[in-house]
Amino acid sequence: MKGILICAHGSTESETGSAVREHSARVSSLTGLPVYYGFNASEEPSITDALHKMSADGFDEVIVIPLFFAPGFLANKIVPKALGMEPETAEGEVTIKGHTIRIRITGVFGDHPGMKDVLRDVISSCGASAKDTAVILIGHGSKDGKNSATVRYNASFVSEMGYEVFCAYNEMQSPTVEEALKSALGTGCKQIIAIPMFVSPSVHSTEEIPAKLGIREGRKTALGNTEVIYCQEIGMHPKIADILAERAGSV
């Protein structure tokens, strides 16, 4: 019996698990497969416990979808380890209480070509005109640079749409959010759309980044003659579920 296990990071902040819960039902509907989910830390069930539950429920084939924006330490090392596999492996078998399960791990969602449609939807929902609008894509930032590579990949889609686009990082990398904002304002645009390339709401995306954009409340502010619009976390967009389902069908 085949099923899907979506693996998310997890956090002590109650909203962070919302993306995995939001997308699970649609992924199940799109694939026709039962969907379970587990967290790396702070939330229940853990990835290990979720896999054990699937084993107890009789699944012998599990497609694992890491619900992460970019590849890296968590998606490529921590998730396989939590499943009882070697880090950096994408396929294998594990035995739980005498029951063997074949596991295949998909890629993350942020480097999927379907992100172009997601970004187009987000930008269009702001009533943007490429002539008068600059876009800032804001990543978390990482020590290994994989987060920035994925942010730049998405920036290429925005550029293809005709928008001036800037990449920024909340921590560990540059340009900073403040630096990218200054660059965007320097274009003389009438509107700036800032998109947090995060999976779910967190203190980074709901408190730190808005403050760096000069937004004190809500999702908009005016900086001189320029309107700044701060969008929802990209991982919460409904079409992310379509990407996850496609990932599941490709392994």
Helices and strands as residue ranges (DSSP letters): E 2-8, H 18-31, E 35-39, H 47-56, E 61-66, H 73-73, I 74-78, H 79-82, E 91-96, E 99-105, H 115-124, E 133-139, H 146-160, E 164-169, H 177-185, E 191-196, H 203-203, I 204-208, H 209-212, E 220-223, E 226-230, G 234-236, H 240-249
